[in-house]
Amino acid sequence: MKTDVNADTELLQQQVLTLEASVRTLEGMLADAIKTESVLRQLAEHSGEVFWLMDLGEGTTRYVSPAFERVYGLPPAAVRDDPAAFLHVVHPEDRRAVAEQVQAQRQGRATRLEYRVVHPDGSIHWLLDRCIPMFDDAGNVQSLAGVVVDITERKAAEDEAIHQKTLLRAIIDLLPESIYAKDRNGRKILANQTDVRYMGVASEAEALGLTDGESYPAEIAARFQAADEQVMELGKAVVNQEEMLFVQGERRYLLTSKVPLRDASGAIVGLIGVGRDITELKEAEFALHELNRTLEERIEERTHQLEREIEERIRKERELALSERRLRQIIDLVPHMIFAKDLDGRYILANRACAESLGTTVEELIGRQDSDFNPFNEDVSRYVAEDRAVVNSGDVLHLPEDLVHFADGTLHILQTVKIPFVATGDDRPAVLGVGIEITEQKAAERALQRTVAEEVSDLYNNAPFGYHSLNSDGIFTRINDTELAWLGYQRDMLLGHYYFVDLFSPGSRARVDKALDTLRTAGRVEEIEGEMIRHDGSLLPVNMSALAVAGEHGEITGSRWTVVDDSTRRSARAALQRSHDDLQAANEALRTAARMKDEFMANMSHELRTPLTSILGLAEALQLETYGSLTERQARSLRIIERSGRDLLAIINDILDLSRIGAGRLHLIVTSFDAVAVAQQAVQQAQSIAAQKSQRLSFAPAVESLEMEGDQRRIIQILANLLSNAAKFTADGGEMGLVVEPAPGDAVDFHVWDYGIGIADENLPMLFSAFTQVDGSRTRRYEGTGLGLALVKSLAELHGGSVAVESEIGKGSRFTVRLPRRQPSSGDTGQT
């Protein structure tokens, strides 16, 4: 007995020495980790971004950088024990999305989200929150790391860019000119409302992608395409007069300016065009041309008559006078003003409509100036400047809305065209003009505008939402009937008297005051919730948005508000929040129960294995007759004890492995090895089991060697469990085997097959569940705990692999374990 004590003492001393060496190694590794963490912490402390690290196991924030207080408006200590404490400063509209992000993070998924937070001072900040999971050596999510950046200025710039783009688009669509853009293939990539109307389609969406050949007759389309090619070949602006045939058959004329469209590198990728309708101008030109032609024909005719018949001069003069009277009758019958003036502004031609506008006759007007009849000197000066500009430039002047004072003081609107003109027999330059009276037409347009304004007012007052306007002091200046009906006030009770904020409950006024401040600085607010006080004292839950109204110099002169009755939505939101809270509580309870189960199984398996190991050690010592010789009966009993103990130890080890995997505490020792050699070892371990039942165990690798990475001992454990399972359910003298071969996707397949009893299809779904046997009667016959296949599946998935099975009753089964040849954390080791 003394000898045994000494041996135990020496063994204990060796274990102590080994433990001390392990402690020294861990101390060195801890020192290195502390040094690295110190450097990273210094970087985070001086960064403008928020860096944070959360421990998923403990559910606490291990670190958050000082920038957290500036970005979130909360001290870092607020989230150390409760990582979700920041949610109460998240903007109400974004809380659901942020909560879903937190849930995804805790499930180990990398996330990226933009959301808003509200600081204690009421200011709203936009944040970009990015999170990545941190994995341990076994590939399990251990913690979360994240970076949060304040992107408020960037979001404001994006909103302004969208506003400017919308404003520019509205201006383009309001212009009467046709504005469009085409790519190099002549397909429309932009078209304003005028161009859409010209093309005869319903909307810009229908116009985009169409060519001129698909929109206009072939002859007109060919002219358009030739002009387009000229622009892109010359690389400069080109101005043309183009004839257009509308879908309704109407023929119009456009003055078109086209310029090349270039990309960032300067290459021409298309063109931009602007087309102005000059049909009326062309018609005026045609009329003037016809008039001029007629005059020239008459004069030429008169000249020929004088040459042929000098003796009949008196008669010729009478004919000429008659011709002039007829011409006068023609132009006098035209209701538009027709005139011609020299450079001094003296009338050399005028019809009756022109003379009457100046309060005189044609005879009195010829040879005199506008200043002789028109008391409005500003008009006269403008006429002289316009006429000289036309003569000097040689260009046509088109005045679509020319405001003209008649001699009686009335103001008229004319559509005037002036062109250079030289009268027959007179070399002096002059200007010929036509003025079309459009005063009544414009009056009709104004009447139509008034009608539209009345309709808009009707829509404003009968809208399903409340609308009102405030001045710069926050006092009502306008309110629609809908909002008045909600509040129970008369219009004259509010307008010019009530401050907007005074209509809110005490609990809402602070939010409204902050909204008004934000409106003055940001120009808009959205989704402001509050409770308005009705005239009868009851509360009306509302949700509001507003836009600031700027004056001529950019100063805020007031605001326009949209108010929505929020009663129904708030009730629904409260019910949804209650359901969400109940679900969160239930999920947390399930997670706690699962964690407690895994910890209990791991602890219990450990407590059972410790005394069992001692029993096996004592049984082995007794079999070696360390304590004296044994009888045959004692030896047989000890062998039974040892075999049963080892079976029980294998079961406990399986339970312990499953518990560790479930608790995330089992790590793989990853090395590089030959998959064929490892499979050979598993076959050798299973030979003794097969021999006991006289079974034939074959090994057939598809290749001589196959390099892979993984935990060699765990892969042998997987294959040994499958081979043991095959032997158990194969009859004495039966066959089974193992095949190793490369698999698609840089993987390895291990196939374990047998000619055993097989498995029914309905039992396959429960095959890999722990403590489950597919058939109770077979369990009693073949024994087993139902842990082997569950452990095989868990270990395969821990490697990033999978297990599949094919089976047929009475013919046997085939299990396939597919594992990747490369592990993400190759070379890492850990405790198993």
Helices and strands as residue ranges (DSSP letters): H 2-45, E 50-55, E 60-64, H 67-72, G 76-79, G 83-89, G 92-94, H 95-106, E 111-118, E 124-135, E 141-150, H 152-174, E 178-183, E 188-191, H 193-199, H 204-207, H 212-215, H 218-234, E 238-245, E 251-262, E 268-277, H 279-308, G 310-312, H 313-333, E 337-342, E 347-350, H 352-357, H 362-365, G 370-372, H 377-393, E 397-405, E 411-421, E 430-437, H 439-461, E 466-471, E 476-479, H 481-487, H 491-494, G 500-503, H 506-522, E 524-533, E 539-550, E 556-565, H 567-623, H 632-663, E 671-674, H 675-692, E 696-701, E 707-710, H 712-728, E 735-743, E 747-754, G 761-766, H 776-782, H 788-798, E 802-808, E 812-820
